[in-house]
Amino acid sequence: MVDRLRKSVSQLEAPICPNCRIEMSWYQSNLVTADPAAVIVHYFICGSCQRTQRLEGEFKPVRAMPDKLSAPRLTAHAA
Protein backbone atom coordinates (compact mmCIF):
# COMPACT_ATOMS: atom_id res chain seq x y z
CA MET A 1 0.00 0.00 0.00
CA VAL A 2 2.82 2.41 0.85
CA ASP A 3 4.46 1.63 -2.49
CA ARG A 4 1.27 2.64 -4.30
CA LEU A 5 1.26 5.99 -2.52
CA ARG A 6 4.92 6.64 -3.32
CA LYS A 7 4.49 5.76 -6.99
CA SER A 8 1.38 7.92 -7.33
CA VAL A 9 3.16 10.95 -5.83
CA SER A 10 6.03 10.54 -8.29
CA GLN A 11 3.51 10.71 -11.17
CA LEU A 12 2.11 14.08 -10.06
CA GLU A 13 2.97 17.63 -10.97
CA ALA A 14 2.66 20.04 -8.10
CA PRO A 15 -0.11 22.61 -8.63
CA ILE A 16 0.56 26.36 -8.79
CA CYS A 17 -0.95 28.46 -5.99
CA PRO A 18 -3.65 30.73 -7.49
CA ASN A 19 -2.79 33.49 -4.96
CA CYS A 20 1.02 33.54 -5.01
CA ARG A 21 1.73 31.92 -8.41
CA ILE A 22 4.36 29.61 -6.92
CA GLU A 23 4.57 25.82 -6.94
CA MET A 24 2.83 24.22 -3.98
CA SER A 25 4.48 21.52 -1.85
CA TRP A 26 3.06 18.05 -1.28
CA TYR A 27 2.27 17.30 2.37
CA GLN A 28 -0.15 14.35 2.56
CA SER A 29 -1.75 11.50 0.58
CA ASN A 30 -4.67 9.25 1.51
CA LEU A 31 -5.71 5.99 -0.08
CA VAL A 32 -9.49 6.17 -0.53
CA THR A 33 -10.11 2.85 -2.32
CA ALA A 34 -7.63 0.05 -2.89
CA ASP A 35 -9.00 -2.40 -5.45
CA PRO A 36 -8.97 -2.86 -8.40
CA ALA A 37 -7.57 0.61 -9.15
CA ALA A 38 -6.52 2.79 -6.26
CA VAL A 39 -8.14 6.18 -5.77
CA ILE A 40 -5.65 8.39 -3.97
CA VAL A 41 -6.20 11.92 -2.68
CA HIS A 42 -3.12 14.17 -2.52
CA TYR A 43 -2.92 17.40 -0.54
CA PHE A 44 -0.61 20.29 -1.39
CA ILE A 45 0.15 23.47 0.54
CA CYS A 46 1.55 26.84 -0.48
CA GLY A 47 4.67 27.78 1.46
CA SER A 48 3.80 31.47 1.25
CA CYS A 49 0.08 31.88 2.00
CA GLN A 50 -0.62 28.41 3.48
CA ARG A 51 -3.47 27.79 1.03
CA THR A 52 -4.19 24.08 0.49
CA GLN A 53 -5.28 22.24 -2.61
CA ARG A 54 -6.59 18.71 -3.04
CA LEU A 55 -5.91 16.55 -6.09
CA GLU A 56 -7.70 13.26 -6.56
CA GLY A 57 -6.71 10.65 -9.04
CA GLU A 58 -6.91 7.02 -9.98
CA PHE A 59 -3.66 5.11 -9.85
CA LYS A 60 -3.46 1.96 -11.94
CA PRO A 61 -0.36 -0.13 -11.39
CA VAL A 62 1.52 -0.87 -14.58
CA ARG A 63 2.10 -4.53 -15.31
CA ALA A 64 5.13 -5.20 -17.43
CA MET A 65 5.11 -8.27 -19.60
CA PRO A 66 8.03 -10.61 -19.08
CA ASP A 67 10.70 -10.81 -21.78
CA LYS A 68 10.18 -14.55 -22.14
CA LEU A 69 7.00 -16.52 -21.80
CA SER A 70 8.66 -19.37 -19.99
CA ALA A 71 11.88 -19.98 -18.14
CA PRO A 72 14.36 -22.59 -19.32
CA ARG A 73 13.95 -25.94 -17.62
CA LEU A 74 16.65 -27.23 -15.38
CA THR A 75 17.75 -30.69 -16.43
CA ALA A 76 19.75 -33.15 -14.40
CA HIS A 77 22.90 -34.28 -16.14
CA ALA A 78 23.81 -37.95 -15.87
CA ALA A 79 27.38 -38.52 -14.79
BAGUGU-684739 format. One record per residue: residue in one letter; residue number from 1; x, y, z of N, C-alpha, C, O in turn. Coordinates in steps of 0.02 Angstrom, whole numbers. Example, Ala and Ser with C-alpha at 12.3 -4.5 7.8 and 13.67 -1.06 7.14 Angstrom:
<nodes>
<node><r>A</r><k>1</k><n_px>660</n_px><n_py>-284</n_py><n_pz>390</n_pz><ca_px>615</ca_px><ca_py>-225</ca_py><ca_pz>390</ca_pz><c_px>660</c_px><c_py>-165</c_py><c_pz>390</c_pz><o_px>712</o_px><o_py>-166</o_py><o_pz>423</o_pz></node>
<node><r>S</r><k>2</k><n_px>642</n_px><n_py>-112</n_py><n_pz>354</n_pz><ca_px>684</ca_px><ca_py>-53</ca_py><ca_pz>357</ca_pz><c_px>645</c_px><c_py>2</c_py><c_pz>394</c_pz><o_px>670</o_px><o_py>57</o_py><o_pz>402</o_pz></node>
</nodes>
This chain:
<nodes>
<node><r>M</r><k>1</k><n_px>41</n_px><n_py>-59</n_py><n_pz>0</n_pz><ca_px>0</ca_px><ca_py>0</ca_py><ca_pz>0</ca_pz><c_px>44</c_px><c_py>63</c_py><c_pz>0</c_pz><o_px>30</o_px><o_py>111</o_py><o_pz>-36</o_pz></node>
<node><r>V</r><k>2</k><n_px>97</n_px><n_py>63</n_py><n_pz>40</n_pz><ca_px>141</ca_px><ca_py>120</ca_py><ca_pz>43</ca_pz><c_px>175</c_px><c_py>131</c_py><c_pz>-25</c_pz><o_px>186</o_px><o_py>188</o_py><o_pz>-46</o_pz></node>
<node><r>D</r><k>3</k><n_px>192</n_px><n_py>76</n_py><n_pz>-58</n_pz><ca_px>223</ca_px><ca_py>82</ca_py><ca_pz>-124</ca_pz><c_px>176</c_px><c_py>115</c_py><c_pz>-174</c_pz><o_px>198</o_px><o_py>155</o_py><o_pz>-216</o_pz></node>
<node><r>R</r><k>4</k><n_px>112</n_px><n_py>100</n_py><n_pz>-171</n_pz><ca_px>63</ca_px><ca_py>132</ca_py><ca_pz>-215</ca_pz><c_px>63</c_px><c_py>207</c_py><c_pz>-205</c_pz><o_px>61</o_px><o_py>246</o_py><o_pz>-253</o_pz></node>
<node><r>L</r><k>5</k><n_px>63</n_px><n_py>228</n_py><n_pz>-141</n_pz><ca_px>63</ca_px><ca_py>300</ca_py><ca_pz>-126</ca_pz><c_px>126</c_px><c_py>334</c_py><c_pz>-152</c_pz><o_px>122</o_px><o_py>388</o_py><o_pz>-182</o_pz></node>
<node><r>R</r><k>6</k><n_px>183</n_px><n_py>303</n_py><n_pz>-142</n_pz><ca_px>246</ca_px><ca_py>332</ca_py><ca_pz>-166</ca_pz><c_px>247</c_px><c_py>338</c_py><c_pz>-242</c_pz><o_px>267</o_px><o_py>390</o_py><o_pz>-268</o_pz></node>
<node><r>K</r><k>7</k><n_px>225</n_px><n_py>286</n_py><n_pz>-276</n_pz><ca_px>224</ca_px><ca_py>288</ca_py><ca_pz>-349</ca_pz><c_px>175</c_px><c_py>340</c_py><c_pz>-375</c_pz><o_px>190</o_px><o_py>374</o_py><o_pz>-425</o_pz></node>
<node><r>S</r><k>8</k><n_px>118</n_px><n_py>347</n_py><n_pz>-343</n_pz><ca_px>69</ca_px><ca_py>396</ca_py><ca_pz>-366</ca_pz><c_px>94</c_px><c_py>468</c_py><c_pz>-357</c_pz><o_px>79</o_px><o_py>511</o_py><o_pz>-398</o_pz></node>
<node><r>V</r><k>9</k><n_px>131</n_px><n_py>481</n_py><n_pz>-303</n_pz><ca_px>158</ca_px><ca_py>547</ca_py><ca_pz>-292</ca_pz><c_px>210</c_px><c_py>564</c_py><c_pz>-345</c_pz><o_px>214</o_px><o_py>621</o_py><o_pz>-368</o_pz></node>
<node><r>S</r><k>10</k><n_px>250</n_px><n_py>514</n_py><n_pz>-364</n_pz><ca_px>301</ca_px><ca_py>527</ca_py><ca_pz>-415</ca_pz><c_px>271</c_px><c_py>542</c_py><c_pz>-484</c_pz><o_px>305</o_px><o_py>570</o_py><o_pz>-527</o_pz></node>
<node><r>Q</r><k>11</k><n_px>208</n_px><n_py>524</n_py><n_pz>-495</n_pz><ca_px>175</ca_px><ca_py>535</ca_py><ca_pz>-559</ca_pz><c_px>140</c_px><c_py>603</c_py><c_pz>-562</c_pz><o_px>111</o_px><o_py>621</o_py><o_pz>-613</o_pz></node>
<node><r>L</r><k>12</k><n_px>141</n_px><n_py>641</n_py><n_pz>-507</n_pz><ca_px>105</ca_px><ca_py>704</ca_py><ca_pz>-503</ca_pz><c_px>149</c_px><c_py>764</c_py><c_pz>-520</c_pz><o_px>210</o_px><o_py>762</o_py><o_pz>-512</o_pz></node>
<node><r>E</r><k>13</k><n_px>117</n_px><n_py>816</n_py><n_pz>-543</n_pz><ca_px>148</ca_px><ca_py>882</ca_py><ca_pz>-549</ca_pz><c_px>117</c_px><c_py>925</c_py><c_pz>-495</c_pz><o_px>56</o_px><o_py>926</o_py><o_pz>-487</o_pz></node>
<node><r>A</r><k>14</k><n_px>159</n_px><n_py>960</n_py><n_pz>-458</n_pz><ca_px>133</ca_px><ca_py>1002</ca_py><ca_pz>-405</ca_pz><c_px>93</c_px><c_py>1060</c_py><c_pz>-435</c_pz><o_px>114</o_px><o_py>1090</o_py><o_pz>-484</o_pz></node>
<node><r>P</r><k>15</k><n_px>35</n_px><n_py>1075</n_py><n_pz>-406</n_pz><ca_px>-5</ca_px><ca_py>1131</ca_py><ca_pz>-432</ca_pz><c_px>27</c_px><c_py>1198</c_py><c_pz>-415</c_pz><o_px>70</o_px><o_py>1203</o_py><o_pz>-372</o_pz></node>
<node><r>I</r><k>16</k><n_px>6</n_px><n_py>1249</n_py><n_pz>-451</n_pz><ca_px>28</ca_px><ca_py>1318</ca_py><ca_pz>-440</ca_pz><c_px>-24</c_px><c_py>1353</c_py><c_pz>-396</c_pz><o_px>-84</o_px><o_py>1349</o_py><o_pz>-410</o_pz></node>
<node><r>C</r><k>17</k><n_px>-2</n_px><n_py>1387</n_py><n_pz>-344</n_pz><ca_px>-48</ca_px><ca_py>1423</ca_py><ca_pz>-299</ca_pz><c_px>-81</c_px><c_py>1480</c_py><c_pz>-338</c_pz><o_px>-46</o_px><o_py>1520</o_py><o_pz>-370</o_pz></node>
<node><r>P</r><k>18</k><n_px>-148</n_px><n_py>1483</n_py><n_pz>-337</n_pz><ca_px>-182</ca_px><ca_py>1537</ca_py><ca_pz>-374</ca_pz><c_px>-170</c_px><c_py>1606</c_py><c_pz>-344</c_pz><o_px>-178</o_px><o_py>1656</o_py><o_pz>-379</o_pz></node>
<node><r>N</r><k>19</k><n_px>-152</n_px><n_py>1610</n_py><n_pz>-280</n_pz><ca_px>-140</ca_px><ca_py>1675</ca_py><ca_pz>-248</ca_pz><c_px>-69</c_px><c_py>1700</c_py><c_pz>-261</c_pz><o_px>-59</o_px><o_py>1757</o_py><o_pz>-281</o_pz></node>
<node><r>C</r><k>20</k><n_px>-20</n_px><n_py>1656</n_py><n_pz>-249</n_pz><ca_px>51</ca_px><ca_py>1677</ca_py><ca_pz>-251</ca_pz><c_px>86</c_px><c_py>1661</c_py><c_pz>-316</c_pz><o_px>140</o_px><o_py>1688</o_py><o_pz>-329</o_pz></node>
<node><r>R</r><k>21</k><n_px>57</n_px><n_py>1618</n_py><n_pz>-357</n_pz><ca_px>86</ca_px><ca_py>1596</ca_py><ca_pz>-420</ca_pz><c_px>153</c_px><c_py>1560</c_py><c_pz>-411</c_pz><o_px>198</o_px><o_py>1567</o_py><o_pz>-453</o_pz></node>
<node><r>I</r><k>22</k><n_px>159</n_px><n_py>1522</n_py><n_pz>-357</n_pz><ca_px>218</ca_px><ca_py>1481</ca_py><ca_pz>-346</ca_pz><c_px>196</c_px><c_py>1408</c_py><c_pz>-340</c_pz><o_px>138</o_px><o_py>1394</o_py><o_pz>-326</o_pz></node>
<node><r>E</r><k>23</k><n_px>244</n_px><n_py>1362</n_py><n_pz>-350</n_pz><ca_px>229</ca_px><ca_py>1291</ca_py><ca_pz>-347</ca_pz><c_px>215</c_px><c_py>1271</c_py><c_pz>-275</c_pz><o_px>252</o_px><o_py>1288</o_py><o_pz>-229</o_pz></node>
<node><r>M</r><k>24</k><n_px>161</n_px><n_py>1234</n_py><n_pz>-266</n_pz><ca_px>142</ca_px><ca_py>1211</ca_py><ca_pz>-199</ca_pz><c_px>182</c_px><c_py>1148</c_py><c_pz>-181</c_pz><o_px>207</o_px><o_py>1114</o_py><o_pz>-225</o_pz></node>
<node><r>S</r><k>25</k><n_px>187</n_px><n_py>1134</n_py><n_pz>-117</n_pz><ca_px>224</ca_px><ca_py>1076</ca_py><ca_pz>-92</ca_pz><c_px>175</c_px><c_py>1022</c_py><c_pz>-71</c_pz><o_px>123</o_px><o_py>1036</o_py><o_pz>-42</o_pz></node>
<node><r>W</r><k>26</k><n_px>193</n_px><n_py>959</n_py><n_pz>-86</n_pz><ca_px>153</ca_px><ca_py>903</ca_py><ca_pz>-64</ca_pz><c_px>161</c_px><c_py>895</c_py><c_pz>11</c_pz><o_px>216</o_px><o_py>903</o_py><o_pz>37</o_pz></node>
<node><r>Y</r><k>27</k><n_px>106</n_px><n_py>879</n_py><n_pz>47</n_pz><ca_px>113</ca_px><ca_py>865</ca_py><ca_pz>118</ca_pz><c_px>76</c_px><c_py>804</c_py><c_pz>142</c_pz><o_px>89</o_px><o_py>781</o_py><o_pz>198</o_pz></node>
<node><r>Q</r><k>28</k><n_px>29</n_px><n_py>776</n_py><n_pz>104</n_pz><ca_px>-7</ca_px><ca_py>717</ca_py><ca_pz>128</ca_pz><c_px>-43</c_px><c_py>682</c_py><c_pz>71</c_pz><o_px>-65</o_px><o_py>714</o_py><o_pz>23</o_pz></node>
<node><r>S</r><k>29</k><n_px>-48</n_px><n_py>615</n_py><n_pz>76</n_pz><ca_px>-88</ca_px><ca_py>575</ca_py><ca_pz>29</ca_pz><c_px>-129</c_px><c_py>525</c_py><c_pz>69</c_pz><o_px>-107</o_px><o_py>500</o_py><o_pz>120</o_pz></node>
<node><r>N</r><k>30</k><n_px>-189</n_px><n_py>512</n_py><n_pz>44</n_pz><ca_px>-233</ca_px><ca_py>463</ca_py><ca_pz>76</ca_pz><c_px>-259</c_px><c_py>415</c_py><c_pz>23</c_pz><o_px>-280</o_px><o_py>435</o_py><o_pz>-31</o_pz></node>
<node><r>L</r><k>31</k><n_px>-258</n_px><n_py>351</n_py><n_pz>39</n_pz><ca_px>-285</ca_px><ca_py>299</ca_py><ca_pz>-4</ca_pz><c_px>-360</c_px><c_py>293</c_py><c_pz>12</c_pz><o_px>-378</o_px><o_py>275</o_py><o_pz>67</o_pz></node>
<node><r>V</r><k>32</k><n_px>-402</n_px><n_py>309</n_py><n_pz>-37</n_pz><ca_px>-474</ca_px><ca_py>308</ca_py><ca_pz>-27</ca_pz><c_px>-503</c_px><c_py>239</c_py><c_pz>-41</c_pz><o_px>-539</o_px><o_py>211</o_py><o_pz>0</o_pz></node>
<node><r>T</r><k>33</k><n_px>-486</n_px><n_py>211</n_py><n_pz>-99</n_pz><ca_px>-505</ca_px><ca_py>142</ca_py><ca_pz>-116</ca_pz><c_px>-444</c_px><c_py>106</c_py><c_pz>-140</c_pz><o_px>-399</o_px><o_py>136</o_py><o_pz>-170</o_pz></node>
<node><r>A</r><k>34</k><n_px>-442</n_px><n_py>41</n_py><n_pz>-128</n_pz><ca_px>-382</ca_px><ca_py>3</ca_py><ca_pz>-144</ca_pz><c_px>-389</c_px><c_py>-40</c_py><c_pz>-207</c_pz><o_px>-341</o_px><o_py>-44</o_py><o_pz>-246</o_pz></node>
<node><r>D</r><k>35</k><n_px>-445</n_px><n_py>-72</n_py><n_pz>-218</n_pz><ca_px>-450</ca_px><ca_py>-120</ca_py><ca_pz>-272</ca_pz><c_px>-509</c_px><c_py>-104</c_py><c_pz>-317</c_pz><o_px>-559</o_px><o_py>-78</o_py><o_pz>-293</o_pz></node>
<node><r>P</r><k>36</k><n_px>-505</n_px><n_py>-119</n_py><n_pz>-381</n_pz><ca_px>-449</ca_px><ca_py>-143</ca_py><ca_pz>-420</ca_pz><c_px>-400</c_px><c_py>-87</c_py><c_pz>-436</c_pz><o_px>-339</o_px><o_py>-100</o_py><o_pz>-440</o_pz></node>
<node><r>A</r><k>37</k><n_px>-424</n_px><n_py>-26</n_py><n_pz>-447</n_pz><ca_px>-379</ca_px><ca_py>30</ca_py><ca_pz>-458</ca_pz><c_px>-384</c_px><c_py>76</c_py><c_pz>-397</c_pz><o_px>-438</o_px><o_py>89</o_py><o_pz>-371</o_pz></node>
<node><r>A</r><k>38</k><n_px>-327</n_px><n_py>99</n_py><n_pz>-373</n_pz><ca_px>-326</ca_px><ca_py>139</ca_py><ca_pz>-313</ca_pz><c_px>-347</c_px><c_py>211</c_py><c_pz>-328</c_pz><o_px>-324</o_px><o_py>241</o_py><o_pz>-377</o_pz></node>
<node><r>V</r><k>39</k><n_px>-390</n_px><n_py>238</n_py><n_pz>-286</n_pz><ca_px>-407</ca_px><ca_py>309</ca_py><ca_pz>-288</ca_pz><c_px>-369</c_px><c_py>341</c_py><c_pz>-231</c_pz><o_px>-379</o_px><o_py>323</o_py><o_pz>-173</o_pz></node>
<node><r>I</r><k>40</k><n_px>-326</n_px><n_py>388</n_py><n_pz>-248</n_pz><ca_px>-282</ca_px><ca_py>419</ca_py><ca_pz>-198</ca_pz><c_px>-294</c_px><c_py>494</c_py><c_pz>-200</c_pz><o_px>-297</o_px><o_py>525</o_py><o_pz>-253</o_pz></node>
<node><r>V</r><k>41</k><n_px>-301</n_px><n_py>524</n_py><n_pz>-141</n_pz><ca_px>-310</ca_px><ca_py>596</ca_py><ca_pz>-134</ca_pz><c_px>-244</c_px><c_py>625</c_py><c_pz>-108</c_pz><o_px>-218</o_px><o_py>602</o_py><o_pz>-58</o_pz></node>
<node><r>H</r><k>42</k><n_px>-219</n_px><n_py>675</n_py><n_pz>-144</n_pz><ca_px>-156</ca_px><ca_py>708</ca_py><ca_pz>-126</ca_pz><c_px>-172</c_px><c_py>780</c_py><c_pz>-104</c_pz><o_px>-214</o_px><o_py>813</o_py><o_pz>-133</o_pz></node>
<node><r>Y</r><k>43</k><n_px>-138</n_px><n_py>802</n_py><n_pz>-52</n_pz><ca_px>-146</ca_px><ca_py>870</ca_py><ca_pz>-27</ca_pz><c_px>-81</c_px><c_py>909</c_py><c_pz>-35</c_pz><o_px>-27</o_px><o_py>884</o_py><o_pz>-20</o_pz></node>
<node><r>F</r><k>44</k><n_px>-87</n_px><n_py>970</n_py><n_pz>-60</n_pz><ca_px>-30</ca_px><ca_py>1014</ca_py><ca_pz>-70</ca_pz><c_px>-42</c_px><c_py>1078</c_py><c_pz>-31</c_pz><o_px>-100</o_px><o_py>1097</o_py><o_pz>-18</o_pz></node>
<node><r>I</r><k>45</k><n_px>12</n_px><n_py>1112</n_py><n_pz>-11</n_pz><ca_px>7</ca_px><ca_py>1174</ca_py><ca_pz>27</ca_pz><c_px>55</c_px><c_py>1225</c_py><c_pz>-2</c_pz><o_px>110</o_px><o_py>1208</o_py><o_pz>-25</o_pz></node>
<node><r>C</r><k>46</k><n_px>35</n_px><n_py>1288</n_py><n_pz>-1</n_pz><ca_px>77</ca_px><ca_py>1342</ca_py><ca_pz>-24</ca_pz><c_px>122</c_px><c_py>1364</c_py><c_pz>34</c_pz><o_px>98</o_px><o_py>1375</o_py><o_pz>89</o_pz></node>
<node><r>G</r><k>47</k><n_px>186</n_px><n_py>1369</n_py><n_pz>21</n_pz><ca_px>234</ca_px><ca_py>1389</ca_py><ca_pz>73</ca_pz><c_px>228</c_px><c_py>1462</c_py><c_pz>92</c_pz><o_px>254</o_px><o_py>1483</o_py><o_pz>144</o_pz></node>
<node><r>S</r><k>48</k><n_px>195</n_px><n_py>1502</n_py><n_pz>50</n_pz><ca_px>190</ca_px><ca_py>1574</ca_py><ca_pz>63</ca_pz><c_px>125</c_px><c_py>1592</c_py><c_pz>99</c_pz><o_px>127</o_px><o_py>1622</o_py><o_pz>153</o_pz></node>
<node><r>C</r><k>49</k><n_px>68</n_px><n_py>1574</n_py><n_pz>71</n_pz><ca_px>4</ca_px><ca_py>1594</ca_py><ca_pz>100</ca_pz><c_px>-32</c_px><c_py>1538</c_py><c_pz>138</c_pz><o_px>-85</o_px><o_py>1550</o_py><o_pz>167</o_pz></node>
<node><r>Q</r><k>50</k><n_px>-3</n_px><n_py>1478</n_py><n_pz>138</n_pz><ca_px>-31</ca_px><ca_py>1420</ca_py><ca_pz>174</ca_pz><c_px>-97</c_px><c_py>1395</c_py><c_pz>145</c_pz><o_px>-133</o_px><o_py>1358</o_py><o_pz>179</o_pz></node>
<node><r>R</r><k>51</k><n_px>-114</n_px><n_py>1415</n_py><n_pz>85</n_pz><ca_px>-173</ca_px><ca_py>1389</ca_py><ca_pz>52</ca_pz><c_px>-163</c_px><c_py>1316</c_py><c_pz>35</c_pz><o_px>-108</o_px><o_py>1296</o_py><o_pz>16</o_pz></node>
<node><r>T</r><k>52</k><n_px>-215</n_px><n_py>1275</n_py><n_pz>41</n_pz><ca_px>-209</ca_px><ca_py>1204</ca_py><ca_pz>25</ca_pz><c_px>-249</c_px><c_py>1188</c_py><c_pz>-38</c_pz><o_px>-297</o_px><o_py>1223</o_py><o_pz>-55</o_pz></node>
<node><r>Q</r><k>53</k><n_px>-228</n_px><n_py>1135</n_py><n_pz>-72</n_pz><ca_px>-264</ca_px><ca_py>1112</ca_py><ca_pz>-131</ca_pz><c_px>-264</c_px><c_py>1036</c_py><c_pz>-130</c_pz><o_px>-215</o_px><o_py>1004</o_py><o_pz>-111</o_pz></node>
<node><r>R</r><k>54</k><n_px>-320</n_px><n_py>1008</n_py><n_pz>-151</n_pz><ca_px>-330</ca_px><ca_py>936</ca_py><ca_pz>-152</ca_pz><c_px>-332</c_px><c_py>912</c_py><c_pz>-224</c_pz><o_px>-367</o_px><o_py>941</o_py><o_pz>-266</o_pz></node>
<node><r>L</r><k>55</k><n_px>-293</n_px><n_py>860</n_py><n_pz>-239</n_pz><ca_px>-295</ca_px><ca_py>828</ca_py><ca_pz>-305</ca_pz><c_px>-315</c_px><c_py>755</c_py><c_pz>-294</c_pz><o_px>-287</o_px><o_py>721</o_py><o_pz>-252</o_pz></node>
<node><r>E</r><k>56</k><n_px>-363</n_px><n_py>732</n_py><n_pz>-333</n_pz><ca_px>-385</ca_px><ca_py>663</ca_py><ca_pz>-328</ca_pz><c_px>-373</c_px><c_py>629</c_py><c_pz>-394</c_pz><o_px>-386</o_px><o_py>657</o_py><o_pz>-447</o_pz></node>
<node><r>G</r><k>57</k><n_px>-348</n_px><n_py>568</n_py><n_pz>-390</n_pz><ca_px>-335</ca_px><ca_py>533</ca_py><ca_pz>-452</ca_pz><c_px>-338</c_px><c_py>458</c_py><c_pz>-443</c_pz><o_px>-335</o_px><o_py>432</o_py><o_pz>-387</o_pz></node>
<node><r>E</r><k>58</k><n_px>-344</n_px><n_py>424</n_py><n_pz>-498</n_pz><ca_px>-345</ca_px><ca_py>351</ca_py><ca_pz>-499</ca_pz><c_px>-276</c_px><c_py>327</c_py><c_pz>-519</c_pz><o_px>-248</o_px><o_py>349</o_py><o_pz>-569</o_pz></node>
<node><r>F</r><k>59</k><n_px>-250</n_px><n_py>282</n_py><n_pz>-480</n_pz><ca_px>-183</ca_px><ca_py>255</ca_py><ca_pz>-493</ca_pz><c_px>-190</c_px><c_py>182</c_py><c_pz>-512</c_pz><o_px>-212</o_px><o_py>141</o_py><o_pz>-472</o_pz></node>
<node><r>K</r><k>60</k><n_px>-171</n_px><n_py>167</n_py><n_pz>-574</n_pz><ca_px>-173</ca_px><ca_py>98</ca_py><ca_pz>-597</ca_pz><c_px>-101</c_px><c_py>73</c_py><c_pz>-602</c_pz><o_px>-61</o_px><o_py>101</o_py><o_pz>-639</o_pz></node>
<node><r>P</r><k>61</k><n_px>-86</n_px><n_py>20</n_py><n_pz>-565</n_pz><ca_px>-18</ca_px><ca_py>-7</ca_py><ca_pz>-569</ca_pz><c_px>-4</c_px><c_py>-33</c_py><c_pz>-640</c_pz><o_px>-47</o_px><o_py>-63</o_py><o_pz>-671</o_pz></node>
<node><r>V</r><k>62</k><n_px>56</n_px><n_py>-21</n_py><n_pz>-663</n_pz><ca_px>76</ca_px><ca_py>-44</ca_py><ca_pz>-729</ca_pz><c_px>105</c_px><c_py>-114</c_py><c_pz>-723</c_pz><o_px>148</o_px><o_py>-127</o_py><o_pz>-682</o_pz></node>
<node><r>R</r><k>63</k><n_px>80</n_px><n_py>-158</n_py><n_pz>-765</n_pz><ca_px>105</ca_px><ca_py>-227</ca_py><ca_pz>-766</ca_pz><c_px>148</c_px><c_py>-235</c_py><c_pz>-827</c_pz><o_px>125</o_px><o_py>-229</o_py><o_pz>-884</o_pz></node>
<node><r>A</r><k>64</k><n_px>210</n_px><n_py>-250</n_py><n_pz>-816</n_pz><ca_px>257</ca_px><ca_py>-260</ca_py><ca_pz>-872</ca_pz><c_px>256</c_px><c_py>-333</c_py><c_pz>-891</c_pz><o_px>256</o_px><o_py>-378</o_py><o_pz>-849</o_pz></node>
<node><r>M</r><k>65</k><n_px>254</n_px><n_py>-345</n_py><n_pz>-955</n_pz><ca_px>255</ca_px><ca_py>-413</ca_py><ca_pz>-980</ca_pz><c_px>327</c_px><c_py>-440</c_py><c_pz>-976</c_pz><o_px>374</o_px><o_py>-403</o_py><o_pz>-989</o_pz></node>
<node><r>P</r><k>66</k><n_px>334</n_px><n_py>-502</n_py><n_pz>-958</n_pz><ca_px>401</ca_px><ca_py>-531</ca_py><ca_pz>-954</ca_pz><c_px>433</c_px><c_py>-535</c_py><c_pz>-1024</c_pz><o_px>398</o_px><o_py>-539</o_py><o_pz>-1074</o_pz></node>
<node><r>D</r><k>67</k><n_px>500</n_px><n_py>-536</n_py><n_pz>-1025</n_pz><ca_px>535</ca_px><ca_py>-541</ca_py><ca_pz>-1089</ca_pz><c_px>523</c_px><c_py>-608</c_py><c_pz>-1122</c_pz><o_px>519</o_px><o_py>-613</o_py><o_pz>-1183</o_pz></node>
<node><r>K</r><k>68</k><n_px>519</n_px><n_py>-660</n_py><n_pz>-1081</n_pz><ca_px>509</ca_px><ca_py>-728</ca_py><ca_pz>-1107</ca_pz><c_px>445</c_px><c_py>-756</c_py><c_pz>-1077</c_pz><o_px>427</o_px><o_py>-740</o_py><o_pz>-1020</o_pz></node>
<node><r>L</r><k>69</k><n_px>412</n_px><n_py>-797</n_py><n_pz>-1115</n_pz><ca_px>350</ca_px><ca_py>-826</ca_py><ca_pz>-1090</ca_pz><c_px>362</c_px><c_py>-883</c_py><c_pz>-1041</c_pz><o_px>319</o_px><o_py>-898</o_py><o_pz>-1000</o_pz></node>
<node><r>S</r><k>70</k><n_px>418</n_px><n_py>-914</n_py><n_pz>-1046</n_pz><ca_px>433</ca_px><ca_py>-968</ca_py><ca_pz>-999</ca_pz><c_px>508</c_px><c_py>-968</c_py><c_pz>-984</c_pz><o_px>549</o_px><o_py>-945</o_py><o_pz>-1024</o_pz></node>
<node><r>A</r><k>71</k><n_px>524</n_px><n_py>-995</n_py><n_pz>-927</n_pz><ca_px>594</ca_px><ca_py>-999</ca_py><ca_pz>-907</ca_pz><c_px>623</c_px><c_py>-1065</c_py><c_pz>-931</c_pz><o_px>587</o_px><o_py>-1114</o_py><o_pz>-938</o_pz></node>
<node><r>P</r><k>72</k><n_px>688</n_px><n_py>-1067</n_py><n_pz>-945</n_pz><ca_px>718</ca_px><ca_py>-1130</ca_py><ca_pz>-966</ca_pz><c_px>713</c_px><c_py>-1182</c_py><c_pz>-911</c_pz><o_px>719</o_px><o_py>-1166</o_py><o_pz>-851</o_pz></node>
<node><r>R</r><k>73</k><n_px>703</n_px><n_py>-1243</n_py><n_pz>-930</n_pz><ca_px>698</ca_px><ca_py>-1297</ca_py><ca_pz>-881</ca_pz><c_px>766</c_px><c_py>-1319</c_py><c_pz>-859</c_pz><o_px>813</o_px><o_py>-1322</o_py><o_pz>-898</o_pz></node>
<node><r>L</r><k>74</k><n_px>770</n_px><n_py>-1335</n_py><n_pz>-796</n_pz><ca_px>832</ca_px><ca_py>-1362</ca_py><ca_pz>-769</ca_pz><c_px>832</c_px><c_py>-1437</c_py><c_pz>-780</c_pz><o_px>784</o_px><o_py>-1471</o_py><o_pz>-762</o_pz></node>
<node><r>T</r><k>75</k><n_px>884</n_px><n_py>-1463</n_py><n_pz>-809</n_pz><ca_px>887</ca_px><ca_py>-1534</ca_py><ca_pz>-821</ca_pz><c_px>945</c_px><c_py>-1564</c_py><c_pz>-781</c_pz><o_px>998</o_px><o_py>-1533</o_py><o_pz>-773</o_pz></node>
<node><r>A</r><k>76</k><n_px>935</n_px><n_py>-1624</n_py><n_pz>-758</n_pz><ca_px>987</ca_px><ca_py>-1658</ca_py><ca_pz>-720</ca_pz><c_px>1033</c_px><c_py>-1693</c_py><c_pz>-770</c_pz><o_px>1010</o_px><o_py>-1729</o_py><o_pz>-815</o_pz></node>
<node><r>H</r><k>77</k><n_px>1097</n_px><n_py>-1683</n_py><n_pz>-763</n_pz><ca_px>1145</ca_px><ca_py>-1714</ca_py><ca_pz>-807</ca_pz><c_px>1168</c_px><c_py>-1780</c_py><c_pz>-777</c_pz><o_px>1187</o_px><o_py>-1783</o_py><o_pz>-718</o_pz></node>
<node><r>A</r><k>78</k><n_px>1167</n_px><n_py>-1832</n_py><n_pz>-817</n_pz><ca_px>1191</ca_px><ca_py>-1897</ca_py><ca_pz>-793</ca_pz><c_px>1267</c_px><c_py>-1898</c_py><c_pz>-795</c_pz><o_px>1298</o_px><o_py>-1874</o_py><o_pz>-842</o_pz></node>
<node><r>A</r><k>79</k><n_px>1295</n_px><n_py>-1924</n_py><n_pz>-743</n_pz><ca_px>1369</ca_px><ca_py>-1926</ca_py><ca_pz>-739</ca_pz><c_px>1397</c_px><c_py>-1990</c_py><c_pz>-765</c_pz><o_px>1458</o_px><o_py>-2000</o_py><o_pz>-765</o_pz></node>
</nodes>
